[in-house]
């Protein structure tokens, strides 16, 4: 009796697809929600990574402003 194994395609066909964030949405999130979180919680430095190539580093400056550095990778 032969084992009937599903292919990778069959196993993943019903899995929900993760929505891709475009760079504008990522930068908008970082410059609004992430900066607000850093400020409201008295955080000095914070690093974010969405697992899809978008990364951000936030740090508070001595004058109270926040320095934001965003990087992204795109697969086309």
N, C-alpha and C positions, 0 to 999 in steps of 0.2 A: 504494500500500500504506500503510495507516494505522498509525501507531505505537500500540502498546498500552502505555500508561503505567499504573502502579498508582496507586490513590488513596492518600491519607495513611493512611486506615484500614487498607487492605490492607498497606501497608509496615510499620505499627506493630503489627499484630495479634499477631505472634509475639514481639514485644519483651517482655522480662521487666518486670513492673510494679514500680516502686520502692515499697517498703513505707513507709507514712507513719508517722512517729514521733508519738505523742501527747505532750502537754505534760508529763505525769507522767514518762514515760520520758526525755524530754529533760532535765528538771530533775534526775532521779535520776542520769543519766549525768554531768551537769556537776558535781553536788555530791559525786560519788564518784570516778569514774575521772579526770575532768579535774582536780579538786583534788589527787588523789594524784599525777598526772603533774607538776603545777606544783610541788608540795612536794618530790618525789623528785629533780627535776632542777634545783632552785634557781632557778626562773624567777620573775621579779618581776611581770610582767603577761602576760596571754594573752587573746586574743579568739577566739571560736569562732563559726562560722556553718555550719549544715547545708544551706544552699541552699534550704530550704523555709520560711523565715520565722522559724526558731528561732535566736536569737543569745544569746551569753553573754560577759560580760566578767569576768575574774578578776584580782584584784590582791592582792599580799601586803602586809599592813599592818606597821607598825613593831614591833608586839607579837608578830608571827609568825602571827597569824590570817590567814585568806583572806577577802576581800570578794568576793561573787558577785552579779552582776546578770544576770538572765535575762529575755529578752523573747521573745514568740512572736506569730506571725500565723496565723490560721486562716481557711481558705476553706471556706465551707459552701454 
